Amino acid sequence: MKQVGEARDGAESLCPPIDLVGEPDWQPFDAPALVGASLRFVSGEPDGNRYRVRYYRDAHQQLQARVWFGPETEGPPGHAHGGSMAAVMDEVLGLAAWAAGHAIVVGNLNVSFRTLLPLETVVTVESAVVSAQGRKVLVEGRIRQGDTVYVEAQCLCITLPDQSPASRQDAR
Ligand SMILES: CCCCC/C=C\C/C=C\C/C=C\C/C=C\CCCC(=O)SCCNC(=O)CCNC(=O)[C@H](O)C(C)(C)COP(=O)(O)OP(=O)(O)OC[C@H]1O[C@@H](n2cnc3c(N)ncnc32)[C@H](O)[C@@H]1OP(=O)(O)O
């Protein structure tokens, strides 16, 4: 049976390069340098047909991402699978907490799907760390393109002992 992304002759057909450039006042953010190469479920195939992701920090130091939802994220015909969008929010919002200095895992992720997201669209994933009290770090975010909001999410992150970003970098 022919697989998604497989050309007629059986060779894998990759989509062409995608422009994931950020806004002029964004700085590129090296996520693997902070959390390691295990961060690959969403952002591990930068030339693949699933997601293509590039991270930035904005002028307020908040994490932003440009994300392309490729043909392999399909759910409803021609549109992104809800789980594929939830996975993006899990990674981006969890990473936002790490980028703000909190060594966390995601405890709860609340995702509202507002608008069907057409495949092969480049979107912006915005994030903001809104509070940090005790072990609880609350991060909010959304997937949008222009004025269209596709997803809104709230993410409760819980800090882990002895896993601070600084201590992980010292350990290398
Ligand atoms: C030890 C293993 C370490 C593994 C990870 C290590 C390093 C990670 C390194 C790099 C990370 C890389 C990238 C990070 C960026 C993105 C990654 C994507 C994010 C993920 O993909 S990450 C995977 C999915 N994630 C899980 O697989 C979590 C499984 N889970 C647990 O590991 C525990 O469940 C935990 C730790 C969450 C809590 O367990 P715990 O025993 O430490 O703490 P406890 O239960 O006492 O909760 C303390 C206070 O948080 C409240 N609280 C807890 N959970 C809540 C919930 N769900 N809703 C509402 N409130 C909640 C309690 O109500 C209490 O509140 P209060 O103090 O007020 O009573």
The ligand as a MOL file (V3000), in Angstrom:
LIG
                    3D

  0  0  0     0  0            999 V3000
M  V30 BEGIN CTAB
M  V30 COUNTS 69 71 0 0 0
M  V30 BEGIN ATOM
M  V30 1 C 11.9940 12.0960 37.2290 0
M  V30 2 C 11.7430 12.0310 35.7150 0
M  V30 3 C 12.1960 13.2810 35.0500 0
M  V30 4 C 11.8950 13.2270 33.6030 0
M  V30 5 C 12.0520 14.5720 32.9120 0
M  V30 6 C 13.3770 15.0700 33.1140 0
M  V30 7 C 13.9040 16.0400 32.4400 0
M  V30 8 C 13.2160 16.7010 31.3630 0
M  V30 9 C 14.2670 17.2660 30.5270 0
M  V30 10 C 14.0110 17.9980 29.5100 0
M  V30 11 C 12.6580 18.4040 29.1580 0
M  V30 12 C 12.6950 18.7300 27.7410 0
M  V30 13 C 11.8430 19.5070 27.2100 0
M  V30 14 C 10.8080 20.1890 27.9760 0
M  V30 15 C 9.9010 20.8400 27.0420 0
M  V30 16 C 8.8550 20.2480 26.5880 0
M  V30 17 C 8.5410 18.8750 26.9410 0
M  V30 18 C 7.1630 18.6340 26.6050 0
M  V30 19 C 6.3850 18.5410 27.8710 0
M  V30 20 C 6.0320 17.1390 28.1230 0
M  V30 21 O 5.5400 16.4670 27.2580 0
M  V30 22 S 6.3440 16.5190 29.6610 0
M  V30 23 C 5.6700 14.8850 29.4730 0
M  V30 24 C 4.2040 14.8340 29.8280 0
M  V30 25 N 4.0650 14.9740 31.2400 0
M  V30 26 C 4.1290 13.9270 32.0470 0
M  V30 27 O 4.2980 12.8170 31.6320 0
M  V30 28 C 3.9620 14.2630 33.5190 0
M  V30 29 C 3.6200 12.9990 34.3170 0
M  V30 30 N 3.2340 13.4090 35.6270 0
M  V30 31 C 4.1310 13.5700 36.6280 0
M  V30 32 O 5.3170 13.3260 36.4590 0
M  V30 33 C 3.5920 14.0300 37.9480 0
M  V30 34 O 2.2230 13.8170 38.0370 0
M  V30 35 C 3.9100 15.5220 38.2270 0
M  V30 36 C 5.4440 15.7390 38.2730 0
M  V30 37 C 3.2590 16.4330 37.1700 0
M  V30 38 C 3.3450 15.8910 39.5900 0
M  V30 39 O 3.6480 14.8480 40.5350 0
M  V30 40 P 4.3830 15.1250 41.9180 0
M  V30 41 O 4.1610 13.8890 42.7680 0
M  V30 42 O 5.7670 15.5560 41.7010 0
M  V30 43 O 3.6320 16.3450 42.5520 0
M  V30 44 P 2.1690 16.4530 43.1540 0
M  V30 45 O 1.2570 15.4150 42.6150 0
M  V30 46 O 2.3230 16.5300 44.6510 0
M  V30 47 O 1.6780 17.8680 42.5830 0
M  V30 48 C 2.3300 19.0730 42.9830 0
M  V30 49 C 1.2810 20.1660 42.8840 0
M  V30 50 O 0.8580 20.2560 41.5140 0
M  V30 51 C -0.5510 19.9590 41.4030 0
M  V30 52 N -0.7800 19.1660 40.2080 0
M  V30 53 C -0.0260 18.1400 39.7650 0
M  V30 54 N -0.5250 17.6300 38.6490 0
M  V30 55 C -1.6290 18.3580 38.3880 0
M  V30 56 C -2.5860 18.3070 37.3540 0
M  V30 57 N -2.4980 17.4150 36.3720 0
M  V30 58 N -3.5830 19.1880 37.3660 0
M  V30 59 C -3.6820 20.1050 38.3570 0
M  V30 60 N -2.7810 20.2080 39.3650 0
M  V30 61 C -1.7990 19.3340 39.3860 0
M  V30 62 C -0.8870 19.2020 42.6680 0
M  V30 63 O -2.2500 19.3620 42.9890 0
M  V30 64 C 0.0270 19.8340 43.6860 0
M  V30 65 O -0.5160 21.0790 44.0900 0
M  V30 66 P -0.5380 21.5180 45.6280 0
M  V30 67 O 0.9030 21.5980 46.0620 0
M  V30 68 O -1.2260 22.8480 45.6410 0
M  V30 69 O -1.2900 20.4710 46.3570 0
M  V30 END ATOM
M  V30 BEGIN BOND
M  V30 1 1 1 2
M  V30 2 1 2 3
M  V30 3 1 3 4
M  V30 4 1 4 5
M  V30 5 1 5 6
M  V30 6 2 6 7
M  V30 7 1 7 8
M  V30 8 1 8 9
M  V30 9 2 9 10
M  V30 10 1 10 11
M  V30 11 1 11 12
M  V30 12 2 12 13
M  V30 13 1 13 14
M  V30 14 1 14 15
M  V30 15 2 15 16
M  V30 16 1 16 17
M  V30 17 1 17 18
M  V30 18 1 18 19
M  V30 19 1 19 20
M  V30 20 2 20 21
M  V30 21 1 20 22
M  V30 22 1 22 23
M  V30 23 1 23 24
M  V30 24 1 24 25
M  V30 25 1 25 26
M  V30 26 2 26 27
M  V30 27 1 26 28
M  V30 28 1 28 29
M  V30 29 1 29 30
M  V30 30 1 30 31
M  V30 31 2 31 32
M  V30 32 1 31 33
M  V30 33 1 33 34
M  V30 34 1 33 35
M  V30 35 1 35 36
M  V30 36 1 35 37
M  V30 37 1 35 38
M  V30 38 1 38 39
M  V30 39 1 39 40
M  V30 40 2 40 41
M  V30 41 1 40 42
M  V30 42 1 40 43
M  V30 43 1 43 44
M  V30 44 2 44 45
M  V30 45 1 44 46
M  V30 46 1 44 47
M  V30 47 1 47 48
M  V30 48 1 48 49
M  V30 49 1 49 50
M  V30 50 1 49 64
M  V30 51 1 50 51
M  V30 52 1 51 52
M  V30 53 1 51 62
M  V30 54 1 52 53
M  V30 55 1 52 61
M  V30 56 2 53 54
M  V30 57 1 54 55
M  V30 58 1 55 56
M  V30 59 2 55 61
M  V30 60 1 56 57
M  V30 61 2 56 58
M  V30 62 1 58 59
M  V30 63 2 59 60
M  V30 64 1 60 61
M  V30 65 1 62 63
M  V30 66 1 62 64
M  V30 67 1 64 65
M  V30 68 1 65 66
M  V30 69 2 66 67
M  V30 70 1 66 68
M  V30 71 1 66 69
M  V30 END BOND
M  V30 END CTAB
M  END
